[in-house]
Amino acid sequence: MQVSARNSLKGTVKSVVSGAVNTEVTLEIAPGVEVTSIITKSSADKLQLAEGKEVYAVIKSSDVILAID
């Protein structure tokens, strides 16, 4: 796999929650560290996402914003 995005996190699918249009996918990238993504149901189906499957979270963004209360 080659992509131009500089940030990719390898993880294991922890949960897949499908809706009518979108699917919420949670990856565990390290013990106790999770990343959740909302993707189209069609994309989730094409990727055959299921619990336990190893995948990459590819993050393409020009800004990362941090905030505190």
Residue pairs with C-beta under 8 A, 6 or more apart in sequence:
1 56
3 58
4 60
5 58
5 59
5 60
7 58
7 59
7 60
7 61
8 56
8 57
8 58
8 59
9 27
9 29
9 35
9 56
9 57
9 59
10 29
10 54
10 55
10 56
11 27
11 28
11 29
11 35
11 54
11 55
11 56
11 57
12 27
12 28
12 52
12 53
12 54
12 55
13 25
13 26
13 27
13 49
13 50
13 51
13 52
13 53
13 54
13 55
14 26
14 27
14 28
14 34
14 51
15 24
15 25
15 26
15 51
16 23
16 24
16 25
16 26
16 44
16 49
16 50
16 51
17 23
17 24
17 25
18 41
18 44
19 41
20 41
21 40
21 41
22 38
22 39
22 40
22 41
23 38
23 39
23 40
23 41
23 43
23 44
23 49
24 36
24 37
24 38
25 36
25 37
25 38
25 39
25 44
25 49
26 34
26 35
26 36
27 34
27 35
27 36
27 37
27 55
27 57
28 34
29 35
29 57
35 57
37 57
47 55
49 55
